Amino acid sequence: MARIIDAPLGAGGACDPHAMHGTWGALSAAAARGLAYTDEVRAKTDALYENVKHVVPAVEWPAYAPLVAAINDMKRAKNAIILAHNYMTSEIFWCVGDFRGDSLALAFKAAQTDAAIIVQAGVHFMAETSKILAPEKTVLIPDLRAGCSLAASITGADVRLIKQKFPGVPVITYVNTSADVKAESDVTCTSSNAAAVVEWAAREWRTNRVIFIPDEYLAKNVAAQTGIKIIAWHGRCEVHERFTAEDIAELRTSYPGIVVLAHPECPPEVMSAADFAGSTAALQLYVEEKHPAKVVLLTECSMSDNVAAAAPTVDFIRPCNLCPHMKRITLEGIYDALKEMKHEIVIPEAVRVRAKQAVDRMLALPKEKPRAFETGRQPVAVELV
């Protein structure tokens, strides 16, 4: 069950995403690297602080600012960009990220960028996706331990066995998977376009049954939206699976009139009880367009902080389900990766080429506004393998 807090993270709230790095130990990281808060650093970073002042107290900013300034200087010197996922802490997302968004948006940017170096402020499968799409570029991840429970739940060998059991059935693979798994797939998808990709694959293969891996809950939620029969895998996101319908009931009791937004990796009963559901991009778009007075995002902790910067008039109630893998990515880790050019992503070319075919099929589909998942629907059974 999620803990719910009604205070800005990092400003005395009950959940501190920086605590994973040794409580406030990360605040001395700049000094340990010989970086100081000088007048020059202040001039370079004052404007950036405006985007994070709701989560980073002013007294702490001088500890972050030297790293921010140094990273941005190194990016220009080395022709590098940083792809920042929505779940990054705000000082990464707003202060050093060049492109920000969900997995689909970052995949597009990785394919299009002219930069020589990509630093993936996200988890390992995202960095692999960037390397799949941009093999000529150096792709770095600040911490090799930044994994994903979904990606760890399935292997390429597992997919080969599934295909043997269901020959001829198209395999749709969520991007939250390794390159080896993508290489065994027909097409990839993200939560932004999962329903659209499932519908496309069913038409393309002239079938009413598809294999959708590895997220069990996303598969069930897509099945409820599309009516297409889905063969699914028992993988779950360790963040989203902890949300419950009881959490929503408690929220509505404690905060009358609250608008509940859920990510489709949540269990179907959560989707049924929410007011709106969609990918991280769809959730952000909803807040920016609808401006609800009080809202809760049932997804990873830092998402609320990052959306709050773009919607300062909205009152966010923050669910404290933190992704330990995303939080391994820190400013000091990004600084070290760029300075030392370390933790480079390498994929065997034969695997990369096959994986790219699956990703390219997704990217070639018509680009559409992030699709919402209709809430209130009854859960649909899927066949688990």
C-alpha angles and dihedrals in degrees: 000000000000121000110229122215130185099203136081113273113247092022102084097301123143093249121056116185089196092060091085089071094061102295102277095349090109089066091073093050094097093052091048088058095049094256121139137189099250131167088260092054091047091053091050096048110032093092091048091054090065089072094054105032090104090065106022113062114227091242090061099044095085088064093054100036098072091055091046092051093045093049093049091048092050092049091058093044094049100035090243133149132199120222107206120197121215090251095062118111112265098253088060097038098048104023107043105011113108095187121025133189147074128324094276094051092048092048090055091050093048089055094048106038122112092203118120094218131042120196110196112215092192136058133312099268089055091054089049090051090054090050091047090055098037108033093162092061129080108245118197132187116198095220125025090204092067096108136147133240091223094050090048092052097072141033136200089254089057091053092050090055091048091052090051090054094047107031116192095014111125117248116222113189126197111232089240089091140090124270088251091059093045089052090062093050136091096216138352129223141186129217086262093063105016096116092044092050092048090051091047093050092049090054095042094050093035093233140121093214130070138171111240118186149227110343110076095192096046088050091053092046092049090048089055090052099045108029089226117136111248132201105205143187127231097248123131138181108245090217101048099037090067094066115096140188086247089061089057093048090052091048093052090050094047097041111032112207095019116153112226118210120187136193115232091238085073120099115277093249088059090051090050092052098044127094094224135006134192148113122307088266091051092048092052092046091051092053093046094048101037101034095205113202094231124012142171124203112208096211139079118336100247095053091078092051093051095046090046090063089059094041107039095165094060119094109225123203104201123221110211103222104130126192106228091198096054090047091060086076108088138166091253090050091052090048092051093045092053096042095047097029090229138156094039117185114237124184125182106254095233090055093043094052093051093044090049091058090059093046092044091055089057094046091049093060116100110281110239139174110280103276120236121225112233108242127214094048122137115253115262123219118240131192110253121207 
